[in-house]
């Protein structure tokens, strides 16, 4: 029996035979062409690109009724990448400039673009490099005269692969689950698997080399575990867990319309995180009270020109109108330091550590024209419904001063243009670096609300990149230093009379729900798939009982003792909870 670990994206447990997908075209043919062959080689590339565009369009057209809303959007994202001059256009130029064959030109340009994404600090943006590679791989298959991955047959199986593009996943109707070597929980493949409610584990590293066709496999999408050739005892255990999981999900679905109120009467706001406007519909379907984090980067990525104010306004308005009066928190663009948005040129690696460079609010303030267009678009969208503006990576008082100056200018621009906008738009800071957490009281007094981005806060506090496998085991959301920063931020906001939420992954971890409630948190924002599980924890909680115990836990600084106290908290509970 072999046990492999990766990043689970939910969906429960799948048990079945493995189907290992071969890499269609890994060895890229590289050859120099004659100048007289340039036109013919460019035509080969153009025809392959056209073929892939037609395949993607056909997939969109053929989506069955009831298909996940993400499916068409993700296919359209790949079509946009295909049309991006930074990919196909640059590959055509390489055929002329370097006399490279079409495969070499496409592979080289895709690798160049993907490398720029890999150095990004934001996990979601970093995964966009996988999208570029997946699009390029599809073009290479077309150039080689090959189809998609070999996934024929109707027998339900667990697909094992180095990587699977969303377009290919949609053709695998017999999938019980997916075990994928590359990618993480924010990859588009993970997003699609989650929306399909199919178990998936990503980031396995070398599963494709360790699993063979027809091996019996247990895939636990919740725990992020893949078990190969399980013993009879393990099979019996997981069959029992699988049945319990089905019953569990049925019980959770019954909570969709139930208000999130603790046993002692504390109302809790549960909201969702989204990346694209089409995901706004999930807020209603999941029972969420709004969107607590709308990442705006999707508008800026994979394109040659920056989006204008009107284009941004239309995208933000679409979300606001879809929420029908429920609040939407729009985060200003969180990118920079390691990629210039409209040039596609990354600075030399020696210039800086991208995680510590000019990103997020630093990038926005360094490019006031870009920032003003976004601020005006958000102000206009706020006239269509309740909107809050969230600024990422705030750490300095002068950043707040500059933000307020630019906001005042954006309002004046809109008045002069006779555009409708909300002059009282609430402004908040995303607390995701230790400096901001330690000065949370100052930011709470200057701004209207705070939102804690625990994913970055943990990485910056512990100096750990969790996608670096050498140090990933040290990534600990429950480290005493992290708990003190989170609790201190919540306390500072409450003392200043300001709302505070957690929008990082900790908000969606039901193991942390009682802890956050005990810290006084009343606003959570998470991935839709986590909402009902967190809601159930809330319904069973007594915040008065929790606050006394959590305050003692947070004061500790011995990691071993804090871990033991958290374990006791998880096992315990007020009278009547068992």
Beta strands, then each sheet from edge to edge (+ up, - down):
strand 1: 2-5
strand 2: 7-8
strand 3: 13-20
strand 4: 157-161
strand 5: 175-180
strand 6: 199-202
strand 7: 216-220
strand 8: 225-228
strand 9: 269-274
strand 10: 290-295
strand 11: 327-331
strand 12: 387-391
strand 13: 426-431
strand 14: 449-452
strand 15: 499-502
strand 16: 523-526
sheet 1: 1+ 8- 7+ 3- 4- 5- 6- 2+
sheet 2: 15+ 14+ 13+ 12+ 11+ 10+ 9+ 16+
end
